[in-house]
Amino acid sequence: MSSTLIVIALTALVSWSAWQQPRLLERLLFWSPAVTRGRQYERFVSYGFVHGDFQHLLFNMVTLYFFGRLIENFINQQIGEFGFVLFYVTALIVSILPSWLRHRHDPNYRSLGASGAVSAVLFAFILLQPWSMIIVFVLPVPAILYAVFYIGYSLYMQKLGQDNINHSAHLWGAVYGMTFIIAMQPRVLTHFLSQLGLG
C-alpha cells in the first residue's frame, strides 16, 4: 500500500476517534501553551491527523488522494521509499511554525487539520504540471491559475482574520511544497518556467 493511502487511512481513523473522544481531540490538536510551556512538541505533527468535522476531513483527504500519489512516486524516485513520508511530516511542521511563533503566548489559539501539508502536496503537483486541469466546483481550471487564486485568496483572508481557518498554514504549506521539490531536484524549476514560457 502506498504511503499516501496509509496517511489517508490513519488520518481518517484518528479524526473519527477524536470526534468520539473530546479529550483525545484536545490532546492532539495544536494548542500553543501545550507546546510553548508544556513542551508537547509532538503536537507539531499530531494536529494534522485530527479535523474539525467530516467536511474538513473529506476535502483534505480527497485532495491528498488525487495529488498525493503522483507526488509520492516522484519524491520516492528521487530520495527513496520513505521520501514522501518525510515530505508530508515536515510539511505539517513547517506550515504551522509561523502560526506558533505568532501565537505562542496566546492561550486561546488552537489549530487542527492537514490543510498545510495537503497544500504542500498540491503546490508540488502544480510545480510539476502547471497546465494540468484541476476540478474546482465541477469546473476544470488550469493548475497554475488555481494557484494564483489560491494564494491571493489565502493572503486576503489571512489579512481579514475573520474566520477560523488557518490561512497562514495554507500559504506556508504551498511555499514549502515548492521549495522542497526544487531543493530536491533543481531542474524542476527550469521545467516549470519553460512551461510558463519564461525559460
Short mmCIF file of the C-alpha atoms (twelve columns), coordinates in Angstrom:
data_MODEL
# 
_entry.id   MODEL 
# 
loop_
_atom_site.group_PDB 
_atom_site.id 
_atom_site.type_symbol 
_atom_site.label_atom_id 
_atom_site.label_alt_id 
_atom_site.label_comp_id 
_atom_site.label_asym_id 
_atom_site.label_seq_id 
_atom_site.Cartn_x 
_atom_site.Cartn_y 
_atom_site.Cartn_z 
_atom_site.pdbx_PDB_model_num 
ATOM 1   C CA . MET A 1   0.000   0.000  0.000   1 
ATOM 2   C CA . SER A 2   1.267   3.473  -0.857  1 
ATOM 3   C CA . SER A 3   2.252   5.928  1.846   1 
ATOM 4   C CA . THR A 4   -0.455  8.297  0.594   1 
ATOM 5   C CA . LEU A 5   -3.188  5.744  1.247   1 
ATOM 6   C CA . ILE A 6   -1.717  4.905  4.654   1 
ATOM 7   C CA . VAL A 7   -1.735  8.608  5.609   1 
ATOM 8   C CA . ILE A 8   -5.350  8.936  4.448   1 
ATOM 9   C CA . ALA A 9   -6.455  5.853  6.382   1 
ATOM 10  C CA . LEU A 10  -4.579  6.889  9.528   1 
ATOM 11  C CA . THR A 11  -5.910  10.448 9.378   1 
ATOM 12  C CA . ALA A 12  -9.483  9.237  8.916   1 
ATOM 13  C CA . LEU A 13  -9.144  6.773  11.801  1 
ATOM 14  C CA . VAL A 14  -7.580  9.263  14.210  1 
ATOM 15  C CA . SER A 15  -10.044 12.013 13.270  1 
ATOM 16  C CA . TRP A 16  -13.029 9.714  13.770  1 
ATOM 17  C CA . SER A 17  -11.661 8.515  17.115  1 
ATOM 18  C CA . ALA A 18  -11.111 12.104 18.228  1 
ATOM 19  C CA . TRP A 19  -14.705 13.014 17.379  1 
ATOM 20  C CA . GLN A 20  -15.853 10.285 19.739  1 
ATOM 21  C CA . GLN A 21  -13.380 11.280 22.446  1 
ATOM 22  C CA . PRO A 22  -13.113 15.055 23.011  1 
ATOM 23  C CA . ARG A 23  -10.182 14.577 25.388  1 
ATOM 24  C CA . LEU A 24  -8.230  12.864 22.607  1 
ATOM 25  C CA . LEU A 25  -9.008  15.741 20.257  1 
ATOM 26  C CA . GLU A 26  -7.744  18.242 22.830  1 
ATOM 27  C CA . ARG A 27  -4.588  16.189 23.324  1 
ATOM 28  C CA . LEU A 28  -3.721  16.043 19.620  1 
ATOM 29  C CA . LEU A 29  -4.668  19.443 18.209  1 
ATOM 30  C CA . PHE A 30  -2.162  22.291 18.101  1 
ATOM 31  C CA . TRP A 31  -2.531  24.364 21.269  1 
ATOM 32  C CA . SER A 32  0.146   26.990 21.794  1 
ATOM 33  C CA . PRO A 33  0.547   26.779 25.606  1 
ATOM 34  C CA . ALA A 34  0.953   22.998 25.432  1 
ATOM 35  C CA . VAL A 35  3.868   23.487 23.051  1 
ATOM 36  C CA . THR A 36  5.403   26.651 24.491  1 
ATOM 37  C CA . ARG A 37  5.120   25.797 28.175  1 
ATOM 38  C CA . GLY A 38  4.272   22.101 28.197  1 
ATOM 39  C CA . ARG A 39  6.908   21.152 25.609  1 
ATOM 40  C CA . GLN A 40  4.482   18.808 23.870  1 
ATOM 41  C CA . TYR A 41  6.344   19.110 20.590  1 
ATOM 42  C CA . GLU A 42  4.554   16.115 19.096  1 
ATOM 43  C CA . ARG A 43  1.640   18.484 18.520  1 
ATOM 44  C CA . PHE A 44  3.613   19.955 15.596  1 
ATOM 45  C CA . VAL A 45  2.632   16.727 13.797  1 
ATOM 46  C CA . SER A 46  -0.380  15.295 15.627  1 
ATOM 47  C CA . TYR A 47  -2.610  18.287 14.815  1 
ATOM 48  C CA . GLY A 48  -2.557  17.215 11.167  1 
ATOM 49  C CA . PHE A 49  -4.297  13.928 11.939  1 
ATOM 50  C CA . VAL A 50  -7.403  15.438 13.545  1 
ATOM 51  C CA . HIS A 51  -10.091 17.533 11.864  1 
ATOM 52  C CA . GLY A 52  -12.931 19.726 12.998  1 
ATOM 53  C CA . ASP A 53  -15.671 17.885 11.130  1 
ATOM 54  C CA . PHE A 54  -16.335 15.403 8.341   1 
ATOM 55  C CA . GLN A 55  -16.384 18.040 5.589   1 
ATOM 56  C CA . HIS A 56  -12.961 19.312 6.687   1 
ATOM 57  C CA . LEU A 57  -11.576 15.774 6.689   1 
ATOM 58  C CA . LEU A 58  -13.189 14.820 3.374   1 
ATOM 59  C CA . PHE A 59  -11.900 17.847 1.474   1 
ATOM 60  C CA . ASN A 60  -8.330  17.347 2.670   1 
ATOM 61  C CA . MET A 61  -8.247  13.606 2.096   1 
ATOM 62  C CA . VAL A 62  -9.851  13.734 -1.363  1 
ATOM 63  C CA . THR A 63  -7.285  16.348 -2.396  1 
ATOM 64  C CA . LEU A 64  -4.487  14.241 -0.944  1 
ATOM 65  C CA . TYR A 65  -5.785  11.143 -2.736  1 
ATOM 66  C CA . PHE A 66  -5.803  12.754 -6.184  1 
ATOM 67  C CA . PHE A 67  -2.465  14.561 -5.961  1 
ATOM 68  C CA . GLY A 68  -0.529  12.675 -3.300  1 
ATOM 69  C CA . ARG A 69  0.175   9.510  -5.242  1 
ATOM 70  C CA . LEU A 70  1.878   11.323 -8.116  1 
ATOM 71  C CA . ILE A 71  3.984   13.388 -5.721  1 
ATOM 72  C CA . GLU A 72  4.770   10.282 -3.680  1 
ATOM 73  C CA . ASN A 73  6.066   8.480  -6.764  1 
ATOM 74  C CA . PHE A 74  8.140   11.480 -7.840  1 
ATOM 75  C CA . ILE A 75  9.726   12.078 -4.433  1 
ATOM 76  C CA . ASN A 76  10.365  8.412  -3.703  1 
ATOM 77  C CA . GLN A 77  12.125  8.011  -7.045  1 
ATOM 78  C CA . GLN A 78  14.429  10.865 -6.080  1 
ATOM 79  C CA . ILE A 79  15.264  10.147 -2.433  1 
ATOM 80  C CA . GLY A 80  13.961  6.702  -1.521  1 
ATOM 81  C CA . GLU A 81  10.826  4.905  -0.387  1 
ATOM 82  C CA . PHE A 82  10.256  6.995  2.730   1 
ATOM 83  C CA . GLY A 83  10.777  10.292 0.945   1 
ATOM 84  C CA . PHE A 84  7.090   11.158 0.760   1 
ATOM 85  C CA . VAL A 85  6.575   10.441 4.452   1 
ATOM 86  C CA . LEU A 86  9.470   12.799 5.233   1 
ATOM 87  C CA . PHE A 87  7.958   15.427 2.941   1 
ATOM 88  C CA . TYR A 88  4.484   15.159 4.463   1 
ATOM 89  C CA . VAL A 89  5.586   15.217 8.101   1 
ATOM 90  C CA . THR A 90  7.964   18.137 7.604   1 
ATOM 91  C CA . ALA A 91  5.216   19.981 5.704   1 
ATOM 92  C CA . LEU A 92  2.981   19.662 8.765   1 
ATOM 93  C CA . ILE A 93  5.729   21.135 10.934  1 
ATOM 94  C CA . VAL A 94  6.791   23.956 8.618   1 
ATOM 95  C CA . SER A 95  3.249   25.063 7.794   1 
ATOM 96  C CA . ILE A 96  2.293   25.516 11.465  1 
ATOM 97  C CA . LEU A 97  5.565   27.128 12.643  1 
ATOM 98  C CA . PRO A 98  4.672   30.727 11.657  1 
ATOM 99  C CA . SER A 99  1.321   30.390 13.445  1 
ATOM 100 C CA . TRP A 100 3.051   29.114 16.567  1 
ATOM 101 C CA . LEU A 101 5.607   31.936 16.518  1 
ATOM 102 C CA . ARG A 102 2.810   34.478 16.201  1 
ATOM 103 C CA . HIS A 103 0.506   32.928 18.807  1 
ATOM 104 C CA . ARG A 104 2.940   31.101 21.093  1 
ATOM 105 C CA . HIS A 105 1.745   33.014 24.165  1 
ATOM 106 C CA . ASP A 106 -1.940  33.027 23.226  1 
ATOM 107 C CA . PRO A 107 -3.868  30.509 25.379  1 
ATOM 108 C CA . ASN A 108 -6.872  30.740 23.066  1 
ATOM 109 C CA . TYR A 109 -5.042  29.763 19.878  1 
ATOM 110 C CA . ARG A 110 -5.793  26.313 18.503  1 
ATOM 111 C CA . SER A 111 -5.308  24.761 15.084  1 
ATOM 112 C CA . LEU A 112 -6.051  21.384 13.575  1 
ATOM 113 C CA . GLY A 113 -6.227  19.645 10.219  1 
ATOM 114 C CA . ALA A 114 -3.914  18.518 7.443   1 
ATOM 115 C CA . SER A 115 -4.528  21.548 5.216   1 
ATOM 116 C CA . GLY A 116 -0.955  22.850 5.413   1 
ATOM 117 C CA . ALA A 117 0.577   19.540 4.369   1 
ATOM 118 C CA . VAL A 118 -2.102  18.981 1.721   1 
ATOM 119 C CA . SER A 119 -1.343  22.453 0.373   1 
ATOM 120 C CA . ALA A 120 2.319   21.425 0.127   1 
ATOM 121 C CA . VAL A 121 1.328   18.341 -1.872  1 
ATOM 122 C CA . LEU A 122 -0.968  20.343 -4.150  1 
ATOM 123 C CA . PHE A 123 1.631   23.003 -4.924  1 
ATOM 124 C CA . ALA A 124 4.307   20.383 -5.508  1 
ATOM 125 C CA . PHE A 125 1.950   18.974 -8.144  1 
ATOM 126 C CA . ILE A 126 1.334   22.424 -9.646  1 
ATOM 127 C CA . LEU A 127 5.090   22.936 -9.894  1 
ATOM 128 C CA . LEU A 128 5.439   19.692 -11.854 1 
ATOM 129 C CA . GLN A 129 2.328   20.060 -14.022 1 
ATOM 130 C CA . PRO A 130 1.253   23.732 -14.107 1 
ATOM 131 C CA . TRP A 131 -1.152  23.334 -17.019 1 
ATOM 132 C CA . SER A 132 -2.942  20.239 -15.763 1 
ATOM 133 C CA . MET A 133 -6.632  20.754 -15.144 1 
ATOM 134 C CA . ILE A 134 -7.917  20.869 -11.571 1 
ATOM 135 C CA . ILE A 135 -11.636 20.481 -10.976 1 
ATOM 136 C CA . VAL A 136 -12.917 23.387 -8.873  1 
ATOM 137 C CA . PHE A 137 -16.648 23.254 -8.123  1 
ATOM 138 C CA . VAL A 138 -17.143 20.994 -11.190 1 
ATOM 139 C CA . LEU A 139 -15.266 23.437 -13.444 1 
ATOM 140 C CA . PRO A 140 -11.863 22.492 -14.959 1 
ATOM 141 C CA . VAL A 141 -9.266  25.159 -14.167 1 
ATOM 142 C CA . PRO A 142 -5.560  25.174 -15.181 1 
ATOM 143 C CA . ALA A 143 -3.487  24.359 -12.114 1 
ATOM 144 C CA . ILE A 144 -1.353  27.487 -12.394 1 
ATOM 145 C CA . LEU A 145 -4.422  29.745 -12.455 1 
ATOM 146 C CA . TYR A 146 -5.847  27.930 -9.465  1 
ATOM 147 C CA . ALA A 147 -2.531  28.519 -7.671  1 
ATOM 148 C CA . VAL A 148 -2.724  32.273 -8.290  1 
ATOM 149 C CA . PHE A 149 -6.309  32.394 -6.997  1 
ATOM 150 C CA . TYR A 150 -5.467  30.178 -4.003  1 
ATOM 151 C CA . ILE A 151 -2.531  32.348 -2.922  1 
ATOM 152 C CA . GLY A 152 -4.443  35.582 -3.453  1 
ATOM 153 C CA . TYR A 153 -7.492  34.348 -1.561  1 
ATOM 154 C CA . SER A 154 -5.403  32.998 1.329   1 
ATOM 155 C CA . LEU A 155 -3.485  36.270 1.664   1 
ATOM 156 C CA . TYR A 156 -6.712  38.276 1.619   1 
ATOM 157 C CA . MET A 157 -8.482  36.079 4.150   1 
ATOM 158 C CA . GLN A 158 -5.439  35.968 6.424   1 
ATOM 159 C CA . LYS A 159 -5.363  39.764 6.439   1 
ATOM 160 C CA . LEU A 160 -9.074  39.927 7.271   1 
ATOM 161 C CA . GLY A 161 -8.730  37.359 10.048  1 
ATOM 162 C CA . GLN A 162 -12.487 36.942 10.315  1 
ATOM 163 C CA . ASP A 163 -12.797 33.161 10.126  1 
ATOM 164 C CA . ASN A 164 -11.403 30.154 11.969  1 
ATOM 165 C CA . ILE A 165 -9.325  28.870 9.051   1 
ATOM 166 C CA . ASN A 166 -5.536  28.852 9.352   1 
ATOM 167 C CA . HIS A 167 -4.736  30.570 6.052   1 
ATOM 168 C CA . SER A 168 -1.135  31.006 7.176   1 
ATOM 169 C CA . ALA A 169 -0.695  27.222 7.188   1 
ATOM 170 C CA . HIS A 170 -2.093  27.046 3.652   1 
ATOM 171 C CA . LEU A 171 0.364   29.669 2.435   1 
ATOM 172 C CA . TRP A 172 3.444   28.283 4.145   1 
ATOM 173 C CA . GLY A 173 2.497   24.769 3.122   1 
ATOM 174 C CA . ALA A 174 2.357   25.913 -0.504  1 
ATOM 175 C CA . VAL A 175 5.748   27.617 -0.231  1 
ATOM 176 C CA . TYR A 176 7.278   24.585 1.445   1 
ATOM 177 C CA . GLY A 177 5.878   22.170 -1.129  1 
ATOM 178 C CA . MET A 178 7.519   24.034 -3.989  1 
ATOM 179 C CA . THR A 179 10.744  24.684 -2.086  1 
ATOM 180 C CA . PHE A 180 11.153  21.016 -1.142  1 
ATOM 181 C CA . ILE A 181 10.724  19.838 -4.733  1 
ATOM 182 C CA . ILE A 182 13.116  22.436 -6.156  1 
ATOM 183 C CA . ALA A 183 15.750  21.718 -3.499  1 
ATOM 184 C CA . MET A 184 15.435  18.005 -4.189  1 
ATOM 185 C CA . GLN A 185 15.517  18.357 -7.990  1 
ATOM 186 C CA . PRO A 186 16.556  21.864 -9.180  1 
ATOM 187 C CA . ARG A 187 15.758  21.059 -12.813 1 
ATOM 188 C CA . VAL A 188 12.075  21.144 -11.908 1 
ATOM 189 C CA . LEU A 189 12.239  24.945 -11.671 1 
ATOM 190 C CA . THR A 190 13.648  25.206 -15.190 1 
ATOM 191 C CA . HIS A 191 10.898  22.907 -16.458 1 
ATOM 192 C CA . PHE A 192 8.240   24.925 -14.625 1 
ATOM 193 C CA . LEU A 193 9.433   28.231 -16.061 1 
ATOM 194 C CA . SER A 194 9.622   26.773 -19.565 1 
ATOM 195 C CA . GLN A 195 6.038   25.531 -19.198 1 
ATOM 196 C CA . LEU A 196 5.034   29.123 -18.445 1 
ATOM 197 C CA . GLY A 197 7.004   30.406 -21.427 1 
ATOM 198 C CA . LEU A 198 9.608   32.044 -19.202 1 
ATOM 199 C CA . GLY A 199 12.526  29.717 -19.785 1 
# 
